Amino acid sequence: MTPNEQSQHALALCQLAPVIPVLVIDDLAQARPLAEALVAGGLPVLEVTLRTDCALDAIAAMAQVDGAVVGAGTVLTPDQMEAAKAAGARFAVSPGATSALIDAARMQGVPLLPGAQTCSEVMHLLEQGYVVQKFFPAEAIGAANVLKSIAGPLPQVSFCPTGGISLSRAPDYLGLPNVVCVGGSWVAPKDAMARGDWAAITALARGASALPR
């Protein structure tokens, strides 16, 4: 799968909903009901970050939920790319991009959403064929204004900004012509997950899925 083909797959996924939940799962028992709650709220594309010991098992469990399209986030190495695919991940997200990671995505046939922050990084990924990219970290650098400026010289690149974005800030990004969706963790608060309040998470997902873009 070429980077351009990967980007077309990533674009199709990003267009399914305005928000991709960015999920850190510490308790495997939470994985399936969390996926069910988010899908019920209209957010089918789920990013499980590889930051916990049970992340790969969580991907495998969530991949069994009807309507869920589960991917791996914080993918940093070729080994993680291979393991994520084996667990059932249908896409991968990285905070940046390296030649080794790009090669691994091509070899594994996994759609990659590589991260960028500067025009040079965006241009380098564009040269590789990535027309859809993650923009990270978003809120830490005021990315809504940055992306608005980037749209001028680089209108052919679309972005999924991630990092510190809240429900109140999401519309500032989704209103930009070069933003196809945003990544957000607010739809799965740790306190709601800990008490198993899946109805609350479904309600948050429903609000996120209704955001205009």
SULRACOR-V752749 format. One record per pair of residues at least 4 apart in sequence whose ideal C-beta (glycine too) atoms are under 6 Angstrom apart, sorted by the first residue. I is the first residue (numbers start at 1). GAP is how many residues later the second one is. Records with the same first field share a line. If there is no record, write none. Layout:
I=GAP / GAP
//
This chain:
1=4 / 5 / 108
2=127
3=125 / 126 / 127
4=125
6=105 / 106
7=123 / 124 / 125
9=102
10=101 / 103 / 122
11=121
13=32
14=146 / 166 / 167
16=28 / 29
17=26 / 192
18=156 / 163 / 193 / 195
19=24 / 163 / 165 / 189
20=25 / 27 / 161 / 163
21=17 / 22 / 25 / 166 / 167
22=25 / 161 / 163
23=25 / 165
24=25 / 27
25=6 / 27 / 33
26=26
28=26 / 29 / 30
30=4 / 163
31=27 / 30 / 31
32=29
33=165
35=27 / 30 / 33
36=29
37=161 / 164 / 165
38=5 / 167
39=5 / 28 / 29
40=162
41=161 / 164 / 165
42=164 / 167
43=162 / 166
44=23 / 25
45=24
46=22 / 24
47=24 / 26 / 46
48=7 / 10 / 11
49=24 / 25
50=5 / 22 / 24 / 30
51=23
54=4
56=27 / 31
59=11 / 28 / 29 / 30
60=27 / 28
62=6 / 8
63=7 / 25
69=21
71=18 / 19 / 20
72=12 / 17 / 20
73=20
75=5 / 6 / 17 / 19
76=4
78=22 / 26
81=11 / 23 / 27
84=5 / 8
85=4 / 23 / 25
91=20
92=18 / 20
93=20 / 41
94=20 / 21
95=20 / 41
96=19
97=17 / 28
104=4
105=5 / 7
113=21
114=11 / 16 / 19
115=19 / 21
116=5 / 6 / 9 / 17
117=4
122=32 / 35
125=5 / 8
126=31
131=26
132=26
133=26
134=26 / 28
135=8 / 24 / 26
136=26 / 27
137=26
138=5 / 23 / 24 / 25 / 27
139=24 / 25 / 26
143=4 / 18
144=28 / 29
147=12 / 29
148=28
150=4
151=4 / 26 / 27
158=20 / 22
159=19 / 20
160=21 / 23
161=12 / 21
162=21
165=4 / 5 / 17 / 19
166=20
167=19
170=4 / 12 / 41
171=4
173=6 / 9
174=5 / 37 / 39
187=17 / 18 / 21
188=13
192=5 / 8 / 9
//
